[in-house]
């Protein structure tokens, strides 16, 4: 009864139940959107991925400890790198920033433009 606002489901009828479910789903979707918009990108990154980002930033001239933690120092370096490269300054390791750093977007350790990525496909034999 709690999910139906104190009314037993059989008393709502099919239209009433559909409307209750629709309102609940809309509210749930809104909550998910809010939570994902405030969850930092780095919270979803592995320690090894953050190390790769820190190493790439060090190579680009932004000196920091490579410790696999996305702290203020790394976020500040990301912001400085983004500003210096004409990117939107977010302090996050987004797709554009990773690409500019020479790293691939997504869950991978391979660098963008690596031989594996740039190799042309083998010709098909019939």
C-alpha positions in Angstrom: 0.0 0.0 0.0 2.9 2.4 0.7 4.0 2.5 -3.0 0.4 3.4 -4.1 -0.1 6.3 -1.7 -2.1 4.4 0.9 -4.5 2.9 -1.5 -4.6 -0.8 -2.2 -3.5 -1.6 -5.8 -6.8 -3.3 -6.6 -8.6 -0.1 -5.7 -6.6 2.1 -8.2 -7.7 0.3 -11.4 -5.3 -0.2 -14.2 -5.1 3.5 -15.2 -4.5 4.6 -11.7 -1.7 2.1 -11.2 -0.1 3.0 -14.5 -0.1 6.7 -13.5 1.5 5.8 -10.1 4.2 3.7 -11.8 4.8 6.4 -14.4 5.3 9.1 -11.6 7.5 6.8 -9.7 9.6 6.0 -12.7 9.9 9.7 -13.6 11.1 10.5 -10.1 13.5 7.6 -10.1 14.9 8.7 -13.5 15.3 12.3 -12.2 17.2 11.0 -9.2 19.6 8.9 -11.3 20.2 11.9 -13.6 21.0 14.1 -10.6 23.3 11.6 -9.0 25.2 10.8 -12.2 25.7 14.5 -12.9 27.3 15.1 -9.6 29.4 12.0 -9.5 32.9 13.0 -10.5 34.2 11.2 -13.6 37.3 10.2 -11.7 35.2 8.3 -9.1 34.6 5.7 -11.8 38.3 5.4 -12.8 40.7 2.8 -11.6 43.8 3.7 -9.8 45.9 2.5 -12.7 43.9 4.7 -15.1 44.5 7.7 -12.9 48.2 6.8 -12.9 48.2 6.9 -16.7 46.6 10.3 -16.7 49.2 11.6 -14.1 52.1 10.2 -16.2 50.7 11.9 -19.3 50.3 15.2 -17.5 53.9 14.9 -16.2 55.1 14.3 -19.8 53.1 17.4 -20.8 55.0 19.5 -18.2 52.6 19.4 -15.3 54.7 18.0 -12.4 52.9 15.8 -9.8 53.3 12.6 -7.9 52.1 9.6 -9.8 50.0 7.9 -7.0 46.8 6.8 -8.7 44.7 9.2 -6.6 42.6 12.0 -8.2 43.4 14.7 -5.7 43.5 18.5 -5.9 46.9 18.5 -7.5 45.8 16.2 -10.4 42.6 18.1 -10.9 44.4 21.4 -10.9 46.9 20.0 -13.5 44.0 18.8 -15.6 42.4 22.3 -15.4 45.7 24.0 -16.4 46.2 21.5 -19.2 42.6 22.1 -20.5 43.0 25.9 -20.3 46.4 25.8 -22.1 45.0 23.6 -24.9 41.7 25.5 -25.5 39.5 22.8 -23.9 36.5 23.3 -21.7 38.0 23.7 -18.2 36.4 21.1 -15.9 39.3 19.5 -14.0 37.9 16.2 -15.1 39.5 13.6 -17.4 36.9 13.8 -20.1 37.2 12.5 -23.7 38.6 15.6 -25.2 41.2 16.0 -22.5 42.3 12.4 -22.7 42.6 12.5 -26.4 44.7 15.7 -26.2 46.9 13.9 -23.7 47.4 11.0 -26.2 45.2 8.6 -24.2 42.2 6.6 -25.4 38.8 7.2 -23.9 37.3 4.3 -22.0 38.6 1.5 -20.0 41.9 0.7 -21.7 45.5 1.2 -21.0 46.4 1.6 -24.7 47.4 5.0 -25.9 45.7 6.7 -28.7 47.6 6.4 -32.0 49.4 3.3 -30.8 50.5 0.8 -33.5 47.7 -1.5 -32.6 45.2 1.2 -33.3 46.7 2.7 -36.4 47.5 -0.6 -38.1 45.5 -1.1 -41.3 43.4 -4.2 -41.4 44.8 -7.4 -43.1 43.4 -7.9 -46.6 40.8 -10.6 -46.8 41.7 -13.7 -48.8 39.0 -15.5 -50.7 
